[in-house]
Amino acid sequence: MVLTSDYHTHTVFSHGKGKIIDNAIAAKEVGLKEIAISDHGFAHPAFGVTAAKVSKMKELVKDATEKTGVKVLLGIESNIIGTDGTVDLKEKFYDDFDVFLAGIHKFVLYKFGSIFSLAIPDLFHTYLKSKRVPKSVIDTNTKTFINVIKNNPVDAITHLNFCCFSNAVEVAKAAADYGTYIELNSKKVHLTDDELSDILAKTKAKFLISSDAHSPSRVGEISLVNDMVKRLNFPLDRIVNIDGKILEMRFKAFKEKR
């Protein structure tokens, strides 16, 4: 299994340690054909990209492509901020970005009602390391992810069930229906072997491997996922960004049809 592209990398524009050009150079060194700079979305008060910096990022992405020969895309890891599927990437910014990721993160600016129904329960049960998360919490998260997928042209859901709790199979079914990928994040364990096995057996969802690199040295680093693939005998035809495969990206297709 050889990684072709890495669509989830961070830079100093959020809380990564490298510049855009540094990630592109690192991608070239490990043989990647394409990467995305997918820094945190606007609703993250500490680490989020600001709208004022987007034009500069676009310039730097273009420059990095020209200097390295690696196709560098401008992406965003949008924050999910509402149980109704609201994210912090609004349609007025769609033309500025090439890749649209979305995930649940701590300490972001949630819609008011979702602070109590989504953010606080997730934080509470994460820090307690609860062995039995209430069904109501799981149902709320599941509904939230499904609404995000239905209501936004998201390319991939990032680190599903990391510091949050959902029915991964139901989320994956929605992802398969709408053409959204489930990320296999190689920075953190976020789905159990049982959850992954259930997704494979019960859905047609496809998967995107990402490094979630926060430093250039980790761009393209997928050893955690590699171990999982071997352990579960994971079917490689369900992974879309390996072995030279050309991806169909939902966000790009949506914009082309507008």
C-alpha positions in Angstrom: 0.0 0.0 0.0 1.5 3.3 -1.2 0.0 6.6 -0.2 -0.6 8.8 -3.3 -2.0 11.9 -1.6 -2.4 13.4 1.9 -5.4 15.8 2.2 -5.1 16.6 5.9 -2.0 18.6 6.9 -1.6 21.6 9.1 0.6 24.6 9.0 1.4 27.7 11.0 -1.9 29.1 9.8 -3.5 27.1 12.5 -1.4 25.2 15.0 1.0 23.3 12.8 4.7 23.9 13.0 5.7 24.3 9.4 5.0 26.6 6.5 3.0 25.6 3.4 6.2 25.3 1.4 7.6 23.0 4.1 4.7 20.6 3.9 5.0 20.6 0.1 8.8 19.8 0.2 8.1 17.1 2.8 5.4 15.6 0.5 7.9 15.6 -2.4 10.5 13.8 -0.3 8.1 11.0 0.5 6.8 10.6 -3.0 3.4 12.1 -2.7 1.7 13.5 -5.8 -0.7 15.7 -4.1 -1.4 17.3 -0.7 -3.9 19.6 0.8 -3.2 22.3 3.4 -6.3 21.7 5.6 -5.9 24.1 8.6 -8.6 24.4 11.2 -11.8 26.4 10.3 -12.9 29.8 11.3 -14.8 28.9 14.4 -11.7 27.8 16.3 -10.8 30.9 18.4 -7.3 29.7 19.2 -6.1 27.8 16.1 -8.6 28.6 13.3 -7.8 30.2 10.0 -9.0 33.8 9.7 -10.8 35.0 6.6 -8.2 37.8 6.2 -5.4 35.2 5.7 -7.1 33.1 3.0 -5.9 35.1 0.0 -2.3 34.9 1.3 -2.7 31.1 1.8 -3.9 30.8 -1.8 -0.8 32.6 -3.0 1.5 30.4 -1.0 -0.2 27.2 -2.2 0.3 28.2 -5.8 3.9 29.1 -5.1 4.5 25.8 -3.3 3.1 23.9 -6.3 5.3 25.7 -8.7 8.5 25.2 -6.6 8.1 21.6 -5.8 6.0 20.0 -8.6 3.7 18.6 -6.0 0.1 19.6 -6.5 -0.8 21.6 -3.4 -4.4 22.3 -2.7 -6.0 24.7 -0.2 -8.3 22.8 2.0 -9.9 23.4 5.4 -10.8 21.2 8.3 -14.1 22.8 9.1 -15.5 22.7 12.6 -18.9 21.2 13.1 -20.7 23.7 15.3 -24.4 22.7 15.3 -26.5 19.5 15.7 -28.4 20.7 12.6 -25.3 20.1 10.6 -23.9 23.6 10.6 -20.2 23.9 9.9 -18.0 27.0 9.9 -17.3 27.0 6.2 -20.0 29.1 4.6 -20.8 28.9 0.9 -19.5 32.4 0.3 -16.0 30.9 0.9 -16.4 27.8 -1.2 -14.5 29.2 -4.2 -11.4 29.9 -2.0 -10.9 26.2 -1.1 -10.3 23.0 -3.0 -10.8 20.4 -0.2 -13.6 20.4 2.4 -13.0 18.3 5.5 -15.2 18.5 8.6 -14.9 17.2 12.1 -15.9 17.7 15.7 -13.3 19.6 17.8 -13.2 20.8 21.4 -13.3 24.5 22.4 -14.8 25.9 19.2 -17.5 28.5 18.9 -20.6 26.2 18.8 -24.1 27.5 18.1 -25.6 28.3 21.4 -28.0 25.3 21.8 -25.4 22.9 20.6 -23.0 23.9 23.4 -25.3 22.0 25.8 -26.5 19.2 23.6 -23.2 18.4 21.8 -20.1 20.1 23.1 -20.5 19.6 26.9 -21.7 16.0 26.8 -18.8 15.0 24.6 -16.3 16.8 26.8 -17.8 15.3 30.0 -17.7 11.7 28.8 -14.3 12.1 27.1 -12.6 13.3 30.2 -14.4 10.8 32.5 -13.4 8.0 30.1 -17.0 6.8 30.4 -17.4 3.1 29.6 -21.1 3.5 29.1 -22.0 6.7 27.2 -25.8 7.4 27.3 -27.7 6.5 24.2 -29.0 10.1 24.0 -25.4 11.4 23.6 -24.6 8.8 20.9 -27.9 9.6 19.1 -27.2 13.3 19.1 -23.7 12.9 17.7 -24.9 10.4 15.1 -27.7 12.8 14.0 -25.1 15.7 13.9 -22.7 13.9 11.6 -25.5 12.7 9.3 -26.8 16.3 9.1 -23.4 17.6 8.2 -23.0 15.0 5.4 -26.5 15.7 4.1 -26.3 19.5 4.2 -22.8 20.2 3.1 -20.6 18.9 0.2 -18.0 17.5 2.6 -15.2 15.5 1.1 -14.4 13.6 4.3 -15.4 13.4 8.0 -12.2 13.6 10.0 -11.3 11.4 12.9 -14.8 10.1 13.4 -15.5 9.3 17.1 -12.4 10.9 18.5 -13.5 12.7 21.7 -17.1 12.2 20.6 -19.5 9.3 20.4 -21.6 8.2 17.5 -23.0 5.1 15.8 -20.2 4.9 13.2 -22.2 2.5 11.0 -25.1 4.9 10.6 -22.7 7.8 9.9 -20.8 5.7 7.3 -24.1 4.7 5.6 -24.9 8.4 5.1 -21.3 9.1 3.9 -21.7 6.3 1.3 -25.0 7.7 0.1 -23.7 11.2 -0.4 -20.2 10.5 -1.6 -18.3 11.6 1.5 -15.3 9.6 2.7 -14.5 8.4 6.2 -11.0 9.4 7.2 -8.6 6.9 8.6 -6.5 9.3 10.7 -2.9 8.2 11.3 -2.3 10.6 14.1 -4.8 9.3 16.6 -6.9 6.2 17.2 -10.5 7.2 16.7 -12.4 4.1 15.5 -12.1 0.7 17.2 -11.4 -2.5 15.2 -15.0 -3.6 15.9 -16.4 -0.3 14.5 -14.2 -0.5 11.4 -15.2 -4.1 10.8 -18.9 -3.2 11.2 -18.5 -0.4 8.7 -16.9 -2.6 6.2 -19.5 -5.4 6.6 -22.6 -3.2 6.8 -21.9 -0.2 4.5 -20.4 0.7 1.2 -18.4 3.6 2.7 -15.0 4.4 1.3 -12.0 5.7 3.2 -9.4 8.4 2.9 -6.1 7.9 4.7 -4.6 11.1 6.2 -1.6 11.9 8.3 -3.2 14.8 10.1 0.4 16.2 10.1 1.1 19.1 12.5 4.7 19.2 11.4 6.3 18.7 8.0 8.1 15.6 9.2 4.8 13.8 9.6 3.4 14.6 6.1 2.5 11.3 4.5 3.2 9.4 7.8 0.6 6.6 8.0 2.2 3.9 10.1 -0.8 3.8 12.5 -3.2 3.1 9.6 -0.8 0.7 8.0 -0.8 -1.4 11.2 -4.6 -1.4 11.3 -4.8 -2.4 7.6 -2.6 -5.4 8.3 -4.3 -6.3 11.5 -7.8 -6.3 10.0 -6.9 -7.5 6.5 -8.6 -4.2 5.4 -9.7 -4.3 1.8 -7.6 -1.9 -0.1 -10.2 -1.3 -2.7 -12.2 0.6 -0.1 -9.3 3.2 0.3 -9.4 5.9 -2.3 -6.0 7.7 -2.1 -3.5 4.9 -2.4 -1.6 3.2 -5.2 -2.0 5.9 -7.7 -5.8 6.1 -7.5 -7.5 9.3 -8.8 -10.1 10.6 -6.4 -13.6 11.8 -7.1 -14.0 14.7 -4.7 -17.5 15.7 -3.7 -16.7 19.3 -3.0 -15.1 19.8 -6.5 -18.1 18.1 -8.2 -20.6 20.3 -6.3 -18.8 23.5 -7.3 -18.6 22.5 -10.9 -22.4 21.9 -11.1 -23.3 25.2 -9.6 
